[in-house]
Amino acid sequence: MRAILAALVLAVVPMTAMAKPIIYECKLKDVASTGYWIAEDIVISHDVEAGTATVIDYMVQDAYGHPVDAKITAKTAKRTTFQWRVSGHNTRNRRIDLQSRATIYSDGSVTVVTKPLNYYD
């Protein structure tokens, strides 16, 4: 079964410095309605010069213990979209396989969509 879950941002706080990655600290609201498939706190590090990004949230932390690489799938003046996948076993040895996408808009809002790719009981 495939499901698509979305949450809107309460606040996206970009923190910038010269020649350093842009850090987006996304604080999402109403994640309980998604069954917690989407984390309340997502941190995205975007190195504009290198064209790379990493993401960490509680599912990534639980599965890997460190940020994962994210693919930049769209970049315009109005939005930047990052995509990442969490696949493996979490600390409770439960199988997870999720694909997530975060779109950060120039007005500071964000939309996050997470899709379970497989269901493991």
Number of C-alpha atoms within 10 A of each C-alpha: 7 9 10 13 18 20 22 17 19 15 15 20 15 14 12 11 8 6 9 13 20 18 20 21 17 27 17 22 16 15 17 12 12 15 10 12 20 26 22 18 15 20 18 23 21 21 15 12 9 8 10 15 22 20 24 23 19 15 20 21 16 15 19 17 14 13 16 18 17 22 17 19 12 11 13 9 7 9 15 17 19 23 21 21 21 20 18 13 14 17 12 8 9 11 15 19 15 19 15 20 20 25 19 21 17 12 9 15 17 23 16 23 18 22 19 19 16 13 11 8 6
